[in-house]
């Protein structure tokens, strides 16, 4: 018996587990998007000649995609969420 299984509720259904994973995923995406928005503002170059900070570059590369993923998960229907389940996380 591992540490995770000791804390699992034996009455938890697969649908409930999927909902919990979706909420955890949504929170992670929202937090990462917030971080990237902050980096995009904080590390923006002062002039066109300034060297680009890696945080600014990461924010520019990933922010739109992370926001797209967050929106897709937030506004998906149950059938679409099942697609997320099979694509983004694995169940035992």
N, C-alpha and C positions, 0 to 999 in steps of 0.2 A: 504494500500500500504506500503510495507516494504522498507528499505533503498536499498536493492539489486535491487529490481524491478525498482526503480527510475533511475538507471544507466544502465539498460539493453537496448540494441538497439532493437527496435521492429522488425527490418528487419533481425535479426540474425536467421539463419536456424539451425535446429538440427545438420546438418553436421558441420557447423561452430562451434557450441558449443562443439561438440565432439572433433574437432581439437584443440580448445582452452584448453579444459580439458586435452587432451593428452599432449600438450606442457607444461602445468602447472605440470602435473604428471611427465613428463620427467625431467623437471628442478628440481623438488623436489628430485627425485631419484638420479640424477647426483650430487646434492649438498650433499645429505646424503652419497653417496659413497665417495665423496671427503673428507667429515668429517671423515668417518670411516678409510680411508687410512691414514689420518693424525694421528688419534688416534692409529692405529696399529703401526706406527713408533714412535710416541712420547711416548707412554706408554708401549712399549715393555720392558720385564724384562731385567735387566742387567746381571743376572746370573740365572742358573737353580734353585737356592735356593730362589730367590726373590719372594715375594708375587705378585700375578697377580693383576693388576689394573683393576677395573670394565670396564674402557673405552677400554682397550686392549681386554678383554674378549668379550665385545659387538662387537668390530670390527672383531674379529676372527669368531664369530658366524654369523654375518649378512652380511659381505662384499660381499662374493660370491653370495649370494641370491639377494642382492640389485643390484649388477652389472648384474646379469642374468635378473632381471626385467627390468632394464634400457635398456639393449640390446634388449630384447624381444619387448619392446615398440618402440624403435628407428627403428628397422628393420622389423616391422610388416607391413603387407599389410592392406588395408582398412577393409577387412573381419575380420582379426585378431583383429584389433582395436575395432571393434564392440564387440568382445568377451571381451576385456578389459572393454569396456563401461558397459556391463552387469555384469561383475564380480567385478570390482574395484570401480566404482562410480555409483551413482544413479541419474537419472534425474527426475525432477518434471513433 
